[in-house]
Amino acid sequence: MSSSSFLLENLFDLKDRIALVTGGGTGIGWMIAQGLAANGAKVYITGRRKEVLEKTAASFDGKGSVIPMVMDATNRESIASAQKTIQTQEGRLHILVNNAGQGGPVSPFFNDTSAPEHQSPGALGGALFTNESFEEWADVYTINSSSIFFVTTAFLGLLAKGSEDRAGYTSCVVNNSSISGHMKLAQNHFGYNSSKAAAAHLTKMLSTEFALKKIPVRVCGVAPGVYESEMTAKRLAQGGDAVNAVGLGVLPVPAGRAGTPEEIAGTVIYLVSPAGCYTNGQEIMVDGGYLAVNPSTV
């Protein structure tokens, strides 16, 4: 084996790789998409807001390329249309990042034990019962977990094709869950946290089933901690301890700061590059040590 195989440009080579990032126009999705494209990939960023996607794509100035494509990850017709576009334009797909997601119903009084809702167990239960709705829970599960199943299955054939054009390379799906999916605390939003836990378990099931059925597509996951996104920007902008308040845990983020775009993008680049091709069914926590000091399932 030549020592050149250990060079960074070979270990993490993304040239000629075709990628699709759902929710890629903003936040963590754009951080990941930009990292993939900067290292040579052709990246389709999808979302529901055409103007946001186009503005984001136009801002990219790296060596790869970013292509905006409207796709609603919660709508089968929209997903099927996007799949046909990639089929026609590329004929294969190497990287799928299921990043689209949103927050769910929040009960801010839950962690405020001085709030009147805490006067008795019955009062607290009743407040939670009336403050949140089945519809809100259904919505957050649809985007945070169900979309992973439908987008992945729609593109599975193209991903398998992507494993055929370079010896030793295997296409990869990366599901973006959250540390909230591993927290034993509700953080004021039971729906969001449990939907992210479902996303993390989908990663395990899909990777196992594909491997057992000899489908040459790996499935891995990343669980980001506190990063600046549309969901966290308001609290992070408050400064001071806002980075720790976002986590709503027992102890603050050991790193004492939010994560950087390079840190989350770099983790995904490892998983989808030649260096990560022996990694399957794994989820990497990229959280500044947050789960190490808070009640979690890991």
Secondary structure, DSSP 8 states (H G I E B T S, - for coil): --GGGGSHHHHT--TT-EEEEETTTSHHHHHHHHHHHHTT-EEEEEES-HHHHHHHHHT--SSSEEEEEE--TT-HHHHHHHHHHHHHHTS--SEEEE---------TTTT-TTSGGGSSHHHHHHHHHHHS-HHHHHHHHIIIIIHHHHHHHHHHHHHHHHTTSSTT--EEEEEE--GGGTBSS-TT-HHHHHHHHHHHHHHHHHHHHHHHTT--EEEEEEEE-S--STTTHHHHTT-TTHHHHHHTSSS--TT-S---HHHHHHHHHHHHSGGGTT--S-EEEESTTHHHHS-B--
